[in-house]
Amino acid sequence: MVRGNLVKMNIVFLTLVEINSIHERGIYQDLLRKFRDEGHDVTVVTPVERRRKIATNFNKRDGISILQVKTFNIQKTNIIEKGIGTIAIEYQYLSAIKKFTSDKKFDLVLYSTPPITFAKAIEYVKKRDMAKSYLLLKDIFPQNAVDMNMLKKGGIMHKEFLKKEKKLYQISDAIGCMSPANRKFLLTHNPEIAADKVEVNPNTIEPITYDYTDEQKRKIRHKYGIPIDKTVFVYGGNLGKPQGLDFLLATINATENKNVFFLIVGDGTEFFKIKEWFNGHRPHNAALLQRLPKEDYDKLLAACNIGLIFLDKRFSIPNFPSRLLSYLEMKMPVLAATDPNTDVGDIIEKAECGYKVRAGDQAEMQQKIGCLMNADLVRMGENAEKLLINEYKVDRSYQLIINKI
């Protein structure tokens, strides 16, 4: 199909993210919606974990096709089932694609990491349909697992995953990395990859405007017991080992400024460890919330003042947390405590919408908290919005993929 000068494509997107509706918000849903709205035909292949007791199925809704593939439990499960499930998903996806898409010819296979185990399914579609392939590199595995001591370097599993990683890069016609540091790391450690097939294609969203009144913000703070008169530093999102949240707890403990309040909102493998810490320490300057309705979470985030990013100091790979976009969307300054390899802190400092801290350096953390307490947060928030509009709108990702393919 052709609209103007642009050929409209049949696109299949392979992901480990459970996508039930194109109207959900997220970096993948927003991108897929953009493809749909531009006239492309979109098929999403997404997992439905066995704990859900739903069989593999194919249906069409909201202008796209969704192929749900029954898999092992991969998220929030023990490492053995996660490992087996990650390996098995390649065959489960391949079988489902053969069964349910035999009447469709795809022009583009789009996929993200994690996982790295989609190679057979990607190769099948490429060969069957003469399709192009584009990898959205969101995670560099298995090195991240080695960094977190979840995988033994040089062990059998590590070697096996390395082969799969190399294979995935090799069969990808193009690779989009989250940041310049991400791209540099990939090419440095994989010199066999042609540099011209690797580009910076960051996490992007379709921003929406949150126009909550001061009264609404006061009410939401009151509802959840958040002080009205404090500057609230909020951490919202996944609470897992990669975030190195011990440093966040140490920061709460070390902060003496009585005008500072910390709010942690999220869920993940470390939630109950953090809850246990809260029960034991009973901090006067912090609160922990597990899950909130989306509308309440957005209002609460908008009612906070400064967004927090944490990454484990052991990381050797340059991660780029997507939670940054939620803070920028709320026009919030950002404080990023990370390993020295990521460039997320450099980017927010260059944009003058926040500060970076070396994870584990409490003296630097307290100094930057002090800087923020004396800063013009409104101006920094305006800079945050500019950074989002200039760099992280979904139109950018879409156009990069179109131009490359």
URSULFEN-V772354 format. One record per helix or strand of 3 or more residues. SS is the DSSP state (2 for helix, 1 for strand). FROM is the first residue (numbers start at 1). LEN is the number of residues. If there is no record, write none. Layout:
ss: (SS;SS)
from: (FROM;FROM)
len: (LEN;LEN)
This chain:
ss: (1;2;1;2;1;1;2;1;2;1;2;2;1;2;2;1;2;1;2;2;1;2;1;2;1;2;1;2;1;2;2;2)
from: (10;27;41;50;57;64;79;108;119;132;143;156;174;180;195;198;214;231;241;246;260;271;286;294;306;323;333;344;354;362;377;394)
len: (5;11;9;3;5;8;22;6;11;6;5;16;4;10;3;3;10;8;3;9;8;11;4;9;5;7;6;7;5;12;15;11)
